[in-house]
Amino acid sequence: VTVTPDGLVYIGGHFAQFVGTTGNPTLLAAVDAATGAVDPNFAPRLYTSYPAGVWALATSATMLYAGGDFTGVSSGGVNNHVPYFAAFSG
């Protein structure tokens, strides 16, 4: 879990779908800290096969960094369950 100054809470873990989301499974979700509403516009694709998860999150002024055991990301790149680090613009 990591929180940004603008009030978004990013949650990563070992789950197939997050409450309030539809469509493709994800290992990440963004939630508004004030309302608890899931941000439907935040939908990065992390490719995985079971078991996998996001183990670490960090933010900078413009990026969310996710580390974990997944096989690739929507922006490209593939690995074989080696701990992986991906960045998403925020």
N, CA, C and O atoms as a MOPAC input file, in Angstrom:
PM7 MOZYME 1SCF
protein

 N      0.85200 1    -1.18000 1     0.00000 1
 C      0.00000 1     0.00000 1     0.00000 1
 C      0.89300 1     1.23600 1     0.00000 1
 O      1.89100 1     1.29400 1     0.71800 1
 N      0.52400 1     2.21600 1    -0.80900 1
 C      1.19600 1     3.51100 1    -0.79000 1
 C      0.15600 1     4.59400 1    -1.04100 1
 O     -0.81800 1     4.37500 1    -1.76200 1
 N      0.36500 1     5.75300 1    -0.44800 1
 C     -0.58700 1     6.86300 1    -0.55000 1
 C      0.11700 1     8.05100 1    -1.19500 1
 O      1.26300 1     8.35900 1    -0.86700 1
 N     -0.58200 1     8.71700 1    -2.11900 1
 C     -0.03000 1     9.89500 1    -2.77900 1
 C     -0.53500 1    11.16300 1    -2.09700 1
 O     -1.55600 1    11.12300 1    -1.41100 1
 N      0.15800 1    12.28500 1    -2.27100 1
 C     -0.28600 1    13.53800 1    -1.65600 1
 C     -1.68100 1    13.98400 1    -2.09700 1
 O     -2.36300 1    14.69400 1    -1.35800 1
 N     -2.10900 1    13.57400 1    -3.29100 1
 C     -3.43800 1    13.97300 1    -3.76100 1
 C     -4.55100 1    13.05200 1    -3.27800 1
 O     -5.69700 1    13.20200 1    -3.70200 1
 N     -4.23400 1    12.10000 1    -2.39600 1
 C     -5.27300 1    11.29800 1    -1.76600 1
 C     -5.62400 1     9.99300 1    -2.43900 1
 O     -6.68300 1     9.43000 1    -2.16400 1
 N     -4.76900 1     9.49200 1    -3.31100 1
 C     -5.01200 1     8.17100 1    -3.88800 1
 C     -4.24400 1     7.12900 1    -3.09400 1
 O     -3.07600 1     7.31700 1    -2.75200 1
 N     -4.91700 1     6.03600 1    -2.81000 1
 C     -4.29200 1     4.91500 1    -2.12500 1
 C     -4.11400 1     3.81200 1    -3.16000 1
 O     -5.09400 1     3.31800 1    -3.71700 1
 N     -2.88100 1     3.43100 1    -3.41700 1
 C     -2.60200 1     2.33400 1    -4.34000 1
 C     -2.42000 1     1.06600 1    -3.52400 1
 O     -1.66500 1     1.03400 1    -2.55200 1
 N     -3.12200 1     0.02500 1    -3.93700 1
 C     -3.10200 1    -1.24600 1    -3.22200 1
 C     -2.64600 1    -2.32700 1    -4.18900 1
 O     -3.19600 1    -2.47800 1    -5.28000 1
 N     -1.65500 1    -3.06000 1    -3.78100 1
 C     -1.17900 1    -4.18500 1    -4.56900 1
 C     -1.26600 1    -5.43900 1    -3.73100 1
 O     -1.25000 1    -5.37300 1    -2.50100 1
 N     -1.35600 1    -6.56800 1    -4.37700 1
 C     -1.43600 1    -7.79200 1    -3.59900 1
 C     -1.55100 1    -9.02800 1    -4.45500 1
 O     -1.10200 1    -9.08300 1    -5.60000 1
 N     -2.16800 1   -10.00600 1    -3.85200 1
 C     -2.35200 1   -11.32100 1    -4.44700 1
 C     -3.85700 1   -11.54600 1    -4.55300 1
 O     -4.42700 1   -12.32600 1    -3.79000 1
 N     -4.49500 1   -10.86500 1    -5.49300 1
 C     -5.93500 1   -11.00100 1    -5.69800 1
 C     -6.22200 1   -10.96700 1    -7.19000 1
 O     -5.45400 1   -10.39900 1    -7.96600 1
 N     -7.32400 1   -11.57400 1    -7.58300 1
 C     -7.68500 1   -11.64400 1    -8.99800 1
 C     -8.54500 1   -10.46500 1    -9.42600 1
 O     -8.49600 1   -10.04700 1   -10.58200 1
 N     -9.32500 1    -9.93200 1    -8.51000 1
 C    -10.17300 1    -8.79700 1    -8.83200 1
 C    -10.40500 1    -8.00000 1    -7.56400 1
 O    -10.44600 1    -8.56200 1    -6.47000 1
 N    -10.55500 1    -6.70200 1    -7.70600 1
 C    -10.74700 1    -5.82300 1    -6.56400 1
 C    -12.20000 1    -5.38100 1    -6.52600 1
 O    -12.80200 1    -5.16800 1    -7.57800 1
 N    -12.77300 1    -5.23900 1    -5.34700 1
 C    -14.16700 1    -4.81700 1    -5.19700 1
 C    -14.38700 1    -3.51900 1    -5.97100 1
 O    -13.60300 1    -2.57800 1    -5.85000 1
 N    -15.44600 1    -3.47200 1    -6.76000 1
 C    -15.76400 1    -2.28000 1    -7.52000 1
 C    -15.12900 1    -2.23600 1    -8.89100 1
 O    -15.29100 1    -1.25000 1    -9.61000 1
 N    -14.40300 1    -3.28800 1    -9.27600 1
 C    -13.80100 1    -3.32600 1   -10.60500 1
 C    -14.48500 1    -4.39000 1   -11.44500 1
 O    -15.05700 1    -5.34700 1   -10.92400 1
 N    -14.41400 1    -4.20600 1   -12.73400 1
 C    -14.94900 1    -5.20600 1   -13.65800 1
 C    -13.90700 1    -5.45300 1   -14.73300 1
 O    -12.93600 1    -4.70500 1   -14.85200 1
 N    -14.10600 1    -6.47900 1   -15.49500 1
 C    -13.20000 1    -6.74300 1   -16.60100 1
 C    -12.01800 1    -7.58100 1   -16.19000 1
 O    -12.13100 1    -8.48200 1   -15.35800 1
 N    -10.88600 1    -7.27400 1   -16.78200 1
 C     -9.68700 1    -8.08100 1   -16.59800 1
 C     -9.21900 1    -8.09300 1   -15.14900 1
 O     -9.28900 1    -7.07300 1   -14.46400 1
 N     -8.74700 1    -9.22800 1   -14.68500 1
 C     -8.18300 1    -9.29600 1   -13.33800 1
 C     -6.95900 1    -8.39400 1   -13.22100 1
 O     -6.29700 1    -8.10200 1   -14.21700 1
 N     -6.67200 1    -7.96800 1   -12.03300 1
 C     -5.54400 1    -7.08700 1   -11.79400 1
 C     -4.89400 1    -7.42900 1   -10.47300 1
 O     -5.50800 1    -8.08000 1    -9.62700 1
 N     -3.68000 1    -7.00700 1   -10.28900 1
 C     -2.98800 1    -7.15300 1    -9.01300 1
 C     -2.82900 1    -5.80200 1    -8.33900 1
 O     -2.22300 1    -5.70800 1    -7.27200 1
 N     -3.37300 1    -4.74500 1    -8.95900 1
 C     -3.26500 1    -3.38300 1    -8.45100 1
 C     -4.60700 1    -2.68600 1    -8.50400 1
 O     -5.42100 1    -2.95400 1    -9.38800 1
 N     -4.83900 1    -1.78500 1    -7.55200 1
 C     -6.03700 1    -0.95700 1    -7.56500 1
 C     -5.69000 1     0.40500 1    -6.99000 1
 O     -4.76900 1     0.52900 1    -6.18300 1
 N     -6.43200 1     1.42800 1    -7.40600 1
 C     -6.29800 1     2.77800 1    -6.86100 1
 C     -7.62700 1     3.14200 1    -6.21800 1
 O     -8.68500 1     2.97800 1    -6.82500 1
 N     -7.56500 1     3.63400 1    -4.99100 1
 C     -8.76500 1     3.96000 1    -4.22600 1
 C     -8.64600 1     5.39400 1    -3.72600 1
 O     -7.58000 1     5.80600 1    -3.26700 1
 N     -9.73700 1     6.16100 1    -3.81200 1
 C     -9.77200 1     7.51300 1    -3.27200 1
 C     -9.80900 1     7.42500 1    -1.75000 1
 O    -10.71500 1     6.80500 1    -1.19300 1
 N     -8.84400 1     8.03200 1    -1.07300 1
 C     -8.75500 1     7.93600 1     0.38600 1
 C     -9.95000 1     8.57800 1     1.07900 1
 O    -10.35300 1     8.12300 1     2.15000 1
 N    -10.52400 1     9.62200 1     0.49500 1
 C    -11.63900 1    10.32800 1     1.12700 1
 C    -12.95900 1     9.58400 1     0.98500 1
 O    -13.75700 1     9.54800 1     1.92200 1
 N    -13.19400 1     8.98600 1    -0.19100 1
 C    -14.49600 1     8.36800 1    -0.45300 1
 C    -14.47800 1     6.84700 1    -0.40500 1
 O    -15.52100 1     6.22000 1    -0.21500 1
 N    -13.31400 1     6.25300 1    -0.57600 1
 C    -13.22000 1     4.79900 1    -0.64400 1
 C    -13.57300 1     4.24000 1    -2.00800 1
 O    -13.60600 1     3.02400 1    -2.19500 1
 N    -13.83900 1     5.12900 1    -2.97000 1
 C    -14.22400 1     4.68400 1    -4.31100 1
 C    -13.00200 1     4.21200 1    -5.09300 1
 O    -11.94000 1     4.83300 1    -5.05100 1
 N    -13.17300 1     3.11100 1    -5.79900 1
 C    -12.12400 1     2.59100 1    -6.66600 1
 C    -12.04500 1     3.46100 1    -7.91500 1
 O    -13.07500 1     3.80100 1    -8.49700 1
 N    -10.84000 1     3.82300 1    -8.33000 1
 C    -10.63300 1     4.61800 1    -9.53400 1
 C    -10.76700 1     3.70600 1   -10.75500 1
 O     -9.89000 1     2.87600 1   -10.99800 1
 N    -11.85700 1     3.84500 1   -11.53400 1
 C    -12.06200 1     2.95600 1   -12.68200 1
 C    -11.09600 1     3.23700 1   -13.83200 1
 O    -10.95500 1     2.40700 1   -14.73000 1
 N    -10.43400 1     4.38700 1   -13.81900 1
 C     -9.50100 1     4.73700 1   -14.88900 1
 C     -8.11000 1     4.15200 1   -14.68300 1
 O     -7.28600 1     4.17500 1   -15.59700 1
 N     -7.84300 1     3.63000 1   -13.49700 1
 C     -6.55000 1     3.01900 1   -13.21800 1
 C     -6.68700 1     1.52700 1   -13.47100 1
 O     -7.28200 1     0.80400 1   -12.67200 1
 N     -6.13600 1     1.07200 1   -14.58400 1
 C     -6.31700 1    -0.33300 1   -14.95400 1
 C     -5.07800 1    -0.90300 1   -15.62800 1
 O     -5.15800 1    -1.36200 1   -16.76800 1
 N     -3.92800 1    -0.88400 1   -14.94800 1
 C     -2.75000 1    -1.48900 1   -15.57000 1
 C     -2.90800 1    -2.99800 1   -15.65600 1
 O     -3.52500 1    -3.61600 1   -14.78900 1
 N     -2.36100 1    -3.57400 1   -16.68400 1
 C     -2.41700 1    -5.03600 1   -16.83700 1
 C     -1.07700 1    -5.62600 1   -16.45700 1
 O     -0.04900 1    -5.32200 1   -17.06500 1
 N     -1.10200 1    -6.46100 1   -15.45800 1
 C      0.06400 1    -7.23700 1   -15.07400 1
 C     -0.23800 1    -8.67500 1   -15.44900 1
 O     -1.22000 1    -9.24500 1   -14.97300 1
 N      0.57400 1    -9.26100 1   -16.27900 1
 C      0.33600 1   -10.62300 1   -16.73400 1
 C      0.95400 1   -11.60800 1   -15.75300 1
 O      2.07700 1   -11.42800 1   -15.28300 1
 N      0.19400 1   -12.64700 1   -15.45900 1
 C      0.62000 1   -13.55300 1   -14.41400 1
 C      0.01400 1   -14.92500 1   -14.60200 1
 O     -0.94900 1   -15.10400 1   -15.34600 1
 N      0.57800 1   -15.86200 1   -13.93500 1
 C     -0.04900 1   -17.15900 1   -13.73800 1
 C      0.04900 1   -17.44800 1   -12.24900 1
 O      0.97900 1   -16.98900 1   -11.58500 1
 N     -0.88000 1   -18.18600 1   -11.73500 1
 C     -0.95700 1   -18.41100 1   -10.29900 1
 C      0.23900 1   -19.20800 1    -9.81600 1
 O      0.65400 1   -20.11100 1   -10.54200 1
 N      0.82000 1   -18.96300 1    -8.67600 1
 C      0.55600 1   -17.81000 1    -7.81100 1
 C      1.44200 1   -16.63700 1    -8.20000 1
 O      2.55800 1   -16.83000 1    -8.68300 1
 N      0.96800 1   -15.46500 1    -7.99800 1
 C      1.73800 1   -14.25600 1    -8.27000 1
 C      1.14700 1   -13.12000 1    -7.46200 1
 O      0.04300 1   -13.23700 1    -6.93000 1
 N      1.85700 1   -12.05200 1    -7.37000 1
 C      1.33900 1   -10.91500 1    -6.64200 1
 C      2.26000 1    -9.72200 1    -6.72900 1
 O      3.38700 1    -9.81400 1    -7.21500 1
 N      1.75600 1    -8.59600 1    -6.24600 1
 C      2.54500 1    -7.38300 1    -6.09700 1
 C      3.01500 1    -7.35300 1    -4.65900 1
 O      2.20400 1    -7.38600 1    -3.73400 1
 N      4.31300 1    -7.29200 1    -4.46800 1
 C      4.89000 1    -7.35300 1    -3.12700 1
 C      5.31300 1    -5.99800 1    -2.59900 1
 O      5.40000 1    -5.81000 1    -1.38500 1
 N      5.58100 1    -5.04600 1    -3.49000 1
 C      6.08000 1    -3.74700 1    -3.04500 1
 C      5.55000 1    -2.64900 1    -3.95000 1
 O      5.43400 1    -2.83400 1    -5.16100 1
 N      5.22900 1    -1.50400 1    -3.35900 1
 C      4.78400 1    -0.33200 1    -4.10200 1
 C      5.55300 1     0.88500 1    -3.60900 1
 O      5.88200 1     0.98800 1    -2.42700 1
 N      5.83300 1     1.79900 1    -4.51900 1
 C      6.45000 1     3.07700 1    -4.17000 1
 C      5.97400 1     4.10300 1    -5.18500 1
 O      5.64300 1     3.75500 1    -6.31800 1
 N      5.94000 1     5.36100 1    -4.78100 1
 C      5.52500 1     6.42300 1    -5.68800 1
 C      6.58000 1     7.51400 1    -5.73500 1
 O      7.34200 1     7.71800 1    -4.79100 1
 N      6.59700 1     8.20800 1    -6.86600 1
 C      7.35400 1     9.44700 1    -7.00700 1
 C      6.32100 1    10.50500 1    -7.36400 1
 O      5.12100 1    10.25300 1    -7.25400 1
 N      6.75500 1    11.66500 1    -7.78200 1
 C      5.81000 1    12.72400 1    -8.13100 1
 C      4.89600 1    12.33300 1    -9.28800 1
 O      3.75300 1    12.78600 1    -9.35000 1
 N      5.38000 1    11.50400 1   -10.19700 1
 C      4.58600 1    11.17500 1   -11.38700 1
 C      4.47600 1     9.69100 1   -11.68600 1
 O      3.83500 1     9.31500 1   -12.66700 1
 N      5.08000 1     8.83800 1   -10.87200 1
 C      5.10600 1     7.41500 1   -11.19900 1
 C      4.70900 1     6.54800 1   -10.00800 1
 O      4.94700 1     6.89200 1    -8.85000 1
 N      4.09900 1     5.42000 1   -10.33300 1
 C      3.85800 1     4.34800 1    -9.36900 1
 C      4.75800 1     3.19300 1    -9.79000 1
 O      4.76200 1     2.78600 1   -10.95100 1
 N      5.50700 1     2.67800 1    -8.84700 1
 C      6.40100 1     1.54800 1    -9.11000 1
 C      5.86100 1     0.32900 1    -8.38100 1
 O      5.52000 1     0.40700 1    -7.20000 1
 N      5.78300 1    -0.79000 1    -9.07600 1
 C      5.28200 1    -2.03400 1    -8.49300 1
 C      6.33100 1    -3.11600 1    -8.67100 1
 O      6.86500 1    -3.30900 1    -9.76300 1
 N      6.61400 1    -3.81100 1    -7.59600 1
 C      7.53400 1    -4.93400 1    -7.66300 1
 C      6.81500 1    -6.19500 1    -7.24500 1
 O      5.97000 1    -6.16100 1    -6.35000 1
 N      7.13400 1    -7.29900 1    -7.87500 1
 C      6.46900 1    -8.53700 1    -7.50200 1
 C      6.80000 1    -9.68600 1    -8.42100 1
 O      7.77000 1    -9.65200 1    -9.17800 1
 N      5.97100 1   -10.70000 1    -8.33500 1
 C      6.14200 1   -11.92400 1    -9.10500 1
 C      5.05000 1   -11.97700 1   -10.15800 1
 O      3.99600 1   -12.57300 1    -9.93800 1
 N      5.30400 1   -11.35100 1   -11.30900 1
 C      4.38300 1   -11.41000 1   -12.43300 1
 C      5.21100 1   -11.55800 1   -13.69700 1
 O      6.41100 1   -11.28200 1   -13.69700 1
 N      4.57400 1   -11.99200 1   -14.76800 1
 C      5.32900 1   -12.37700 1   -15.95900 1
 C      5.48800 1   -11.27100 1   -16.98600 1
 O      6.28700 1   -11.41900 1   -17.91000 1
 N      4.76600 1   -10.17700 1   -16.86400 1
 C      4.89800 1    -9.07400 1   -17.80300 1
 C      3.89500 1    -7.98600 1   -17.50000 1
 O      3.06900 1    -8.11900 1   -16.59600 1
 N      3.97100 1    -6.90300 1   -18.26400 1
 C      3.07600 1    -5.76400 1   -18.08500 1
 C      2.50000 1    -5.35300 1   -19.42800 1
 O      3.01700 1    -5.73900 1   -20.47700 1
 N      1.41900 1    -4.56300 1   -19.39500 1
 C      0.73900 1    -4.15900 1   -20.62000 1
 C      1.63500 1    -3.34200 1   -21.53800 1
 O      1.39900 1    -3.29600 1   -22.74500 1
 N      2.65400 1    -2.69900 1   -20.99100 1
 C      3.54300 1    -1.88400 1   -21.81600 1
 C      4.65600 1    -2.69900 1   -22.46100 1
 O      5.52500 1    -2.14300 1   -23.13400 1
 N      4.63500 1    -4.01300 1   -22.26100 1
 C      5.63100 1    -4.87600 1   -22.88700 1
 C      6.56800 1    -5.48400 1   -21.86000 1
 O      6.52700 1    -5.14500 1   -20.67800 1
 N      7.38700 1    -6.36200 1   -22.32000 1
 C      8.34400 1    -7.03100 1   -21.44400 1
 C      7.76000 1    -8.29900 1   -20.86000 1
 O      6.60600 1    -8.31800 1   -20.42900 1
 N      8.54300 1    -9.34700 1   -20.84300 1
 C      8.11100 1   -10.63300 1   -20.30500 1
 C      9.26600 1   -11.22300 1   -19.51100 1
 O     10.43000 1   -11.05900 1   -19.87800 1
 N      8.94000 1   -11.91000 1   -18.42400 1
 C      9.95500 1   -12.64000 1   -17.67100 1
 C      9.35300 1   -13.96700 1   -17.22700 1
 O      8.19900 1   -14.25400 1   -17.54800 1
 N     10.08200 1   -14.75300 1   -16.52300 1
 C      9.59500 1   -16.05300 1   -16.06900 1
 C      9.55900 1   -16.11500 1   -14.55300 1
 O     10.35400 1   -16.82200 1   -13.93300 1
 N      8.64400 1   -15.38200 1   -13.96400 1
 C      8.42700 1   -15.35400 1   -12.51500 1
 C      9.64600 1   -14.91600 1   -11.72300 1
 O      9.81700 1   -15.29400 1   -10.56400 1
 N     10.48000 1   -14.12600 1   -12.35100 1
 C     11.57300 1   -13.48500 1   -11.63100 1
 C     10.97500 1   -12.23100 1   -11.00300 1
 O     10.13800 1   -11.59100 1   -11.64000 1
 N     11.35900 1   -11.84800 1    -9.79000 1
 C     10.81600 1   -10.59600 1    -9.25000 1
 C     10.94400 1    -9.48400 1   -10.28900 1
 O     12.00900 1    -9.29000 1   -10.87600 1
 N      9.87500 1    -8.77600 1   -10.50100 1
 C      9.73600 1    -7.86400 1   -11.62700 1
 C      9.39800 1    -6.48800 1   -11.10000 1
 O      8.71800 1    -6.36800 1   -10.08200 1
 N      9.85700 1    -5.45200 1   -11.76900 1
 C      9.57500 1    -4.08500 1   -11.37400 1
 C      8.95600 1    -3.37300 1   -12.56000 1
 O      9.52600 1    -3.38900 1   -13.65100 1
 N      7.81500 1    -2.75300 1   -12.37500 1
 C      7.12400 1    -2.05800 1   -13.45200 1
 C      6.78600 1    -0.64700 1   -13.00300 1
 O      6.58100 1    -0.41200 1   -11.81200 1
 N      6.72400 1     0.28800 1   -13.92900 1
 C      6.37500 1     1.67100 1   -13.61400 1
 C      5.14700 1     2.08000 1   -14.41300 1
 O      5.01100 1     1.73300 1   -15.58600 1
 N      4.25600 1     2.82200 1   -13.76500 1
 C      3.03300 1     3.31500 1   -14.39100 1
 C      2.96100 1     4.81100 1   -14.16000 1
 O      3.16200 1     5.26900 1   -13.03500 1
 N      2.67700 1     5.58800 1   -15.20800 1
 C      2.58700 1     7.03700 1   -15.03400 1
 C      1.30900 1     7.38400 1   -14.29700 1
 O      0.27800 1     6.73700 1   -14.47700 1
 N      1.38600 1     8.40200 1   -13.47200 1
 C      0.24300 1     8.77900 1   -12.64900 1
 C     -0.17300 1    10.18800 1   -12.86500 1
 O     -1.12600 1    10.65300 1   -12.24000 1

